[in-house]
């Protein structure tokens, strides 16, 4: 009897790679597609004498950059975003450059100065880069905690159960990150753990989640303490700790 064949899309992603690993352990033949882990954004319109600077240069530069960033933010497998700016977004500060000036990464062209002198391309590159930095700061989001082995196993159980239909919430109880740190501190008292969480004032979700449907698949969630312990041991094994 030939081995069953399945296809896993985005197989280079964290969850998908575990699904592939478990499928292979269970005797499946896996055909995989992968997504690129990085994106390079280099394009921007370049006109030095536009008839309508806002339409021809500024909007395409700023909105184009934000469109790429928003799309990438929706794809968890993308780990790095490389954006090409320009020296023109650096040196047009409105102040004369002196021989002893050292231009570094902290310099930004002045949008008001560029607009006043009708340096439209310089303005478009400056605003596009500033928009990218603002986007990065605003999207430094919190990450939900879940043992990837549970997630991967639930996918396979849902596939193997012919009666599976509808939605399944793969989650346990809500926890604040400070509670996780406390558990880690008890498990590994010698680790240099933060005494205060950056999101300490964030409200913890007070509701509970029903596990009735997901438990019907036969999944038994890995205990949180074991999940955290395995994570730390994996980090140690790979020399991250």
Buried (B, 14 or more C-beta within 10 A) or exposed (E): EEEEEBEBEBBBBEBBBBBBBBBEEEEBEBEBEBBEEEBEBEEBBEEEEBEEBEEBBBBBBBEBBBEBBEEBBEBEBBEEBEBEBBEBBBBBBEEEEEEEEEEEEEBBBBBEBBBEEEBBBBBBBBBBBBBBEEBEEEEEEEEEBBBBBBBBBBBBBBBEEEEEEEEBEBBBEBBBBBEBBEBBBEEBEEEEEEEEBEEEEEEEEEEEEEBEEBEEBEBEBBEBEEBBBEBBEEEEEEEEE
